[in-house]
Amino acid sequence: MLAERAEMESFLLQDIVWSSEVIFTLEEEAENIARWYVLKNGEIIQTAMMMCPDYRPVPIFLAGNVLGTYALLEKARIHRNIFLECPLDFVGIVKKMYYFPVARIM
C-alpha cells in the first residue's frame, strides 16, 4: 500500500539516524520521484520501503521489521539494477528476489 506522508514521517522519526538520508523524500517537491510503500499491522507501520523507480539503478530503502520485506518487494516491480540500503538482517530476504554477486557493506 502506498503510504501517507504524515504517517511515514512519524515512522521515520522513530529512527532518525537510520532514515536521515531519505526523510527528504517526504517533501512535496520529491513526491513525483520517491514512492513509499508500507506493510501495517492494524494502523501501525511494521515495514517501509522507498523506491525511486525512474532512476537507474533504482534506489530502494528498507526500514522496520524484516518480516514484511518480502511482501513489499513482491508488490514492487522487479528492477534489473538496484541500489539497496537496508539493515543487514534484511539482506537474506532481498537475495531471494534479487541476484547480486557482490554486496558492498557500508
PyMOL commands that set and color helices and strands:
alter all, ss='L'
color gray80, all
select helices_A, chain A and resi 5-13+16-19+23-26+28-30+66-75+88-94
alter helices_A, ss='H'
color red, helices_A
select strands_A, chain A and resi 35-41+44-51+58-64+82-85
alter strands_A, ss='S'
color yellow, strands_A
deselect
rebuild
show_as cartoon
